[in-house]
Amino acid sequence: MERSWDVWVNQALERLDSLKVLRSLRPISLPVETLDSAQDIQNFVTSEGLQPWDRSSVEVEIEESTFHKWVHDVPSSGEDSKCIGEDVDAKLYSCPRKLRKLLLFSGNDYLALSSHPTVRRAIIKAAEELGMGPRGSALICGYTNYHRLLESSLADSKRKEECLLCPSGFAANMAVMVTIGSLGYLLPAGRKQLKEEKVAIFSDALNHASIIDGILLAERKKGVEVFVYRHCDMEHLNALLSTCTMEKKVVVTDGLFSMDGDFAPMVELVELRQRHGFLLVIDDAHGTFVCGKSGGGVAEHFGCEKYVDICVGTLSKAAGCHGGFIACSKKWKQLLQSRGRSFIFSTALPVPIAAAAYAALNVARKEKWRRKAIWTRVQEFSTLTQIHINSPIISLIVGDEETALQASRYMLKSGFHVTAIRPPTVPPNSCRLRITLSAAHTFDDIKRLKDALFLCSNLSAFNAKAITNMVSRL
């Protein structure tokens, strides 16, 4: 299987080279003083346990007016976050404001790195000494030695040869799917495309919107055929693969599903990969730095890193920063940077963001207690509620939209920021409270959350079906 895909990727690269559209990255070297200090792990502020700065990632404040709008489900464009009638620039922080404190259980800052002193120091130092940058797209003048250092570190974390930074995780998935689709129509000049030369993409029914949108864009070029298999249903996937006559097969799945909190069946996927010879693409947005002994993600967690061909990740969740990346082979990187439109036509990450993300990656490696803490919180929630959960993402399905909104409003009044998830993010009548746990949460936080959820599930305002759903899980 590996040889077949190597052949197809080589053929695509040769075709692009013949068309003179094979693109190259040309790193611009910036002063290394900031880079050197970031590389010196001994200078990092590190800790062996929860610190005051970590709590700022889960303790938030909102305007009292925002609170009332949320409680009464009044739409807001954010205008209530300023002092009405005052000069915003001069008065935003000087006028008296009524604020309400909430405990956040809706974020994706799993390791609480967004507020870490080392990450803050890295971004401040880079901004002060180098400015924002990046002056252009990565293919023109926006790619620097800072970006290269981050890419190399991420590739090492994912046990891959190479890595390509993207403006966001969404852009990374778009670039991957469009590039894979291009293999179906990069043909020698003058030759008509045959059906068997198309790429067959098999996608989990609950994959992230960025994967779906990337596939839709790839379909427009007529180079792919798409097969959607039932969520985590390996029998269905095997049946679809077995009846597919196209050689170029790709299976793409979230590693850890963001709305349900369940893992892709990685072991079974690897077995099917060995049988059918498909390219395996994993979106590891929610598993990166969180799962696996060293934070390598879902593939490391299941011991199958070498069988994942392309791993997409983000720096906006457990890294607490911003941006996306694609970990892959050298040849795939060359193809992605030449055909991935969302990468090619986007401005590169600002230099301070790259510096901060590199610092976050090193803190995640150094402070292993953060990964241990978040999995301890998972166990504590499971023990206290008697709900069996596999990850820091907890999905409490309550049914219709109004019931979900009522539940969210009750949690808000109880001091918790827990958002109601509704269509189109989830299917109709599967609206839910989506709860996420963080290394910055404490056992007391989990206990308070459990108590509020118990009261929430027993409110007479909920319809009978919703009460049954929630109480049966609590």
N, C-alpha and C positions, 0 to 999 in steps of 0.2 A: 504493500500500500504506500509506504513512504517513497519508494522508488517511482511509482506512478505519479504521485503528486509532485515530486521533484522534477520529473520530466515535463509535466504540464506547466509548472511555474517557470522552468527554464525556457520553454517554448514561448511563453508570454513575454518574458524579459527580452528574448531575442527579437520578437516581433516589435516590441516597443523601441528597442535599440535601432532596428532597421527604419523605423518611422521617425527617429531622432527625437523621441519624446520621453526617453528614460531620464528621470530627474535625479539630481544629486543634492545632498546636504553639504553645505560648506560652512563649518563652524567659524564664527567670529570670536577671537580671543579677547576677553575683557580682563581688567586687572585682577590678579590672582590673590591679592591680600585677603579679600572677603572669602574667596573660595577656600584658601588655605585654612583660615580660622574655622570655617564650617566643617572642614574635613577632620579637624583635630577633636576627636571624640572626648578627649580628656578635658577640654574646655567647656563641654556641655554641662548645663544645669541638669542634674539627674536626681532621682529620688527612689526610695525603696518602698514607697507607699503613697496613699492619697494625700494631696497637698491642697491648701486653700485655693490656689489658682485653678485646680481641676474642677472645683465646684461651680465655677463661673460658666462651665459648659453645660450644666444642667439646671442651674438656678437663673431664671430669667425674670424680667419685669416687663409689664405692658401698661400702656396708658389706661386709666380708669374708663375713659370714653371708649377705648378699643374693647375693653372687657364687656361693657354693656352692649356694644354692637354685636359682639360674638354671642352673648347670651340670648339676644333677641334676633339673631340671625339677620342682621342688617348688613348689606354689602358695603365694603369699604375699599377705597383706593389708596389708603395709607395717609390720607390728608390729616387724620386725627393724631398723627405722631408729631405735629408741630404746634406751636402756640398760635392759635387762630388770631388773626388781626395783627400779628407782630412780624417784624422783619426776621425771616427764618434764620438767615446767616448770623445775625447779631444776637438773637434772643432764644434760639432753640434750647440752649442749655442753661440760660439764666433765669427764665421765668419759672415760677412754681408749678410743679406738675404733680398730679395725683397718680401714683403708680401702685400696681398690684403685683406681688411676687407669686411666681408659679414654679412648680417643679416640672422640668421638661422631660417628657417621656415620648417625644415624637421625633427627635433628631437622629441623624446618622453619624454623629461624632463619637463612634463607638469607644475609642480609646482616650477621649477627652484631650486630644492633642492640639485642638484649635487654640486653646488658651495656654499652652505650655510655654514657659519662659524661653526655652531654647528656640522654639519655632518663632516666637515674637521677636527675639533678638536677631535671628537670621534674616527675617524680612526687613526689619528696620535697618540693619547694617547694610544690606544690599541696596535698599532704596536710597539711603543717605549717600553711599559711595558711588553707586552706579546709575541711579535714576530708575525709572520704570522700564524703559525699553518696551517692546523688543524691536521696534522700528519697522517691522514688516513680517511677512510670512516666513516660515522656517526655510522655505526653498529660496528665499531672496536674501534677507539679511537678518532674520530674527532668531537664528539658531546659534547659540553660543556654547562656550566651554561649560557653562553652568547647566545648560540643557543636556549636554552630552554626559556630564557626571551623573545627573539624575537618571537618565536613560540606562546607563551602565549599571547603576545600583538596582534599579527596578528589574532589569533583565536577570541579574544575579539572584534577586529575591524570588523570581519565578522560575529559576533554573532554565532560562532560555538564552540563546545566543545573542539576541538583540532585543531592542525595544524602541518604539516610536512614540514620542509624546504628541498628544492632541489637545485641542483647546478644552475639551470636556469628555466625560465618559460617553455622552450621547454622540458626540462627533466621532469618537473612536469606533463605536459600533457601526455607525453609518459608513465610515471609511472601510471597515473590514467587509461588510456585506456588499458594498458597491464594487470593491476590488475583486472579491470572489466572483461576482456576477460577470466581471469583465473577461474572465477566463472562458466564458461561453461564447464570446463574439470576437475575441482577438485571433482572427484567422488570417492566413496568407491572402494577399490582395487578389480579388477576383473570384474567390471560392465561396460558394453559397453555404450557409450554415446548415448542418444536418441536426436533426432532433437529438441524436445520441451524443452530439458534441456540446449540448447545453449542460449547465450545472444544475444538479438536483439538490435543493436545499430543504432539509428536514428541520422544522422549527417547533419547539415545545409550545403548546397552546397558550401558556402563561408567560411567555418571554416578554422582556421589557420592551416598551414602546420604541426605543432606539433601534433595537434589532428588527422589529416589525417595519419601521419606517425605512431602514436601510434595505431590507428585502424588497419593499415596494418600489424603491428607487431603482434597485437592480433589475426588477422585472420590466421596467420601462424600456430597457435596452434589449429586451427579448433574448437575453442570454441565460435565463434561469427558468426552472420550473419549481414551484414551491409545494411542499407537502407539510401540513400541520398535523402533528401527532398529539394525542390526548396527553394531558399534563402528567409527566413522569411515567407514562404507560409504555414500558419497554416491549410488551407484546405487540402493541399497535405499531410502534416504531419498527420493530423487526418485520412485521407483515408488510409495511410500506417499503422498506428497504429491499425485501425479498422479491417484490414484484416490479421494482424499478429497473429499467433496462439501460439507463444512462450510466456511464462509467464514473464521471466526476460527481461524487456524492459528498455532501457536507451536512453534518449534524451540528446545530447551534442551540445552546441552552444557557439559561442563567445557571450559575453554580449554586447560589443561595437566592431563592426567590423573594423579592423585596416585599410583596404584599401578603405572602402566605407563611414565610419563615421556614420553608422546608428546603432540603437540599436536593439537587439533581441526583439521580441514582448513578453515581460515578462509576462504581464497580461494574454494574450492568452495561453502562455505556461503553466502557473499555472492552468488555467481552464482545459487544456488538461491533465495535470498531475492528477488532481482530478478525471477526467473521466476514464483515462486508467491505472493509477497506475504505471507510469514509474519513474525511478530514474532520477532526473534532475541535470545535470552537466553543470556548467557555467565557461567559460574561461573569467575572468574579468581582463585581463592584462591591458587594456586601461581605465578601469573604476575605479580601485582601487585608493583611495585617491582623485580622481577627482570628482566622482559622489556621490550623497547622502549628506545629511545635515552634517554628521560627517565624510564623506569620506569613508563610508563603501562600496561604489561601486554601480554597476548597480542595484543589487537586492535591496539595500536600497533606491536608487533613485525611484524605482517603488513600494516600500513598500511590497516586497515579500521575504524578507530574510529567513523566516522560511520554505519556500517552495523549496529553493535551497538546495539540498542534499550535493553536493560537489562543492566547489568554488576554482578554480585554479587562482593564481595570480602571479605577478612578482614584483621584487624589482628594476628592471632595467629601469622602466619608470618613473612614478610620484614620486617614492621614490628616484630616482637619484642615485641608488647604483647598486647592482648586486644580482642575485639569484632568485629563484622561491619558491612558497609555495602552499600547498594544505590545505584548511580549510575544516574540516569535523567532523564526530563524532569520539569518542574514538575507536570504533570497526573498523571503516574504516581506521583510522590511523594505527592500528595494522596490518590490512591486507595489506595496502599500503607499510608499511616498511618491510613486509615479501615477497611481490610479485612484487613490482615495481622495475624492473631491472635497470632503469636509476637512481634510488635513491640508490639502494643497491650497485651497482658497480661503484659509483662515489665518489670522494673525497669530503668531507664536505666543506661548505663555510669557507673561512679563517676567523679567529676570528675578525680581524679588520673590515671586511665587515659586519659581523653580528652586531658589535657595531655601525657602521655607519648607517646601515639600521634601527636599533632601534632608534637612534637619529633622523633620518629622519621621522620615524613614529610619534615621539612625536612632532617634529616641525610642521608636517602636521596637527596634532590635535590642537596645540597651536595657530598657525598662520592661522586662518580661512579665513583671507583676501585673501590668495592665491587661494583658491577655488572660492571665489567670483570674484576675478580678472580674472581668466581664463574664467568664464562664462560671464563676462562683455565683454571680447574680442570677444567671440562668438557672442554676440548680436550686437556689433559694426560692425563686419565683415558682418553680415547679413543685417544690416541697410544700410551700405555703398554700398554694392554690389547688394542688393535686391535678394540675394540668400538665400533661407530658409535652414538653417543648424541646426542640432540637437546637435552637439558635437564639440569639438576642432579639430576634424579630418575633413578636407575638401577635397573632391575628385573632381577634375576638369577633366573630361574625354575628351580627344582630338582625340582619334582614333588610328592611326597607330603609329609604333615605331618612325619613323623619325620625325613625327610632334611633338610627345612628347619630343624628344631630342632637337628639334629646340626651343620649348617653354622653356625648362629647360635652354638651353644655353642663350636665351634672358634674362631670369630672372637672370642668373649669371652675365651677362654684366651689368645688372641694379643694381647689388649689393645684390642680394638675393640668398640664398642657398635653392633652391627648386628642389627636385629630380624628375626625370621622372621615373615612375613606369611602367615596361614592363613585358611581359611574361618571365618566368613562374609564376611570382608573381600574375599577373592578366591575364584574358583570352585574346587571340589575338583580335586586333582591339578595345580594351578597355583600351589602354595605357592612362596614366593620369599624371597630376601634383598632387601630394599628399602634401597638406599643413597642418601643425599642428600649433596650437596656444599654447602659454605659458603664465603663470602668469607674466613672465618677459617682455613680449611685452607691448608696450604702444599704446595708441590711434593713435599717430603719426606713429608708425610702421605699424599699420593696414591700415592707409590711404595711406601711401607710397606703400604698397603692392598692394592695390586696384588699384592705378594709374598705376603701372607697369603691372598688369594683364590686364587692359583695353588696354594699348598699345600693349601688347603681343597678345591679341586676335584679333587685327586689322592688324597684319602684313600680307603683301601680300604673304609672303613665305608659309603661311599655306594653305592647300588645302581647298576647299569650305566647305566640310563637317565639318572639324575641326573648321573653323571659326564659322559656324552655331552653333556647339555644345557649344563653349566657350562664344560667344556673347549672346546666349540665356540664359546663366546662369549668365552673368555679367550685 
